[in-house]
Amino acid sequence: MTDTLPDRLSSDPTSPFYDATLLERGIGIRFKGVEKTNVEEYCVSEGWVRVSVGKAKDRAGNPMTVKLKGEVEPYLREPPAA
């Protein structure tokens, strides 16, 4: 696997931007220089992240999200030390 990350990635399996193998590898997101752990989707070129809002769900059972605009820096997480 290469170390280049896609411009846009989603954790929703119904999204066309979903990539299971990449998500299993582990992706970290820095948004405006701060580590975010609740990111559902991101787009580097457009400069936004979609983060979940607490434990709230919509009527289809998906997490409620809000779109935040700013500098997005995705990176691959380091594998756990053996």
C-alpha angles and dihedrals in degrees: 000000000000123000094234114109125210120258089239130026134173133193091210110102091212092058121098087226094060117120114179097188093052093047091050089053090058129253125206124199128206112193115191087344095305124111111244122198100178099062114138097178138358140191119196099190094051092039104233143116129199111219130188117250108226116290095318117134132198121233091272091056095253120134116265110246141191127206116232123191125216144084113333122199115182119189139172114257118236115255113251114269113255 
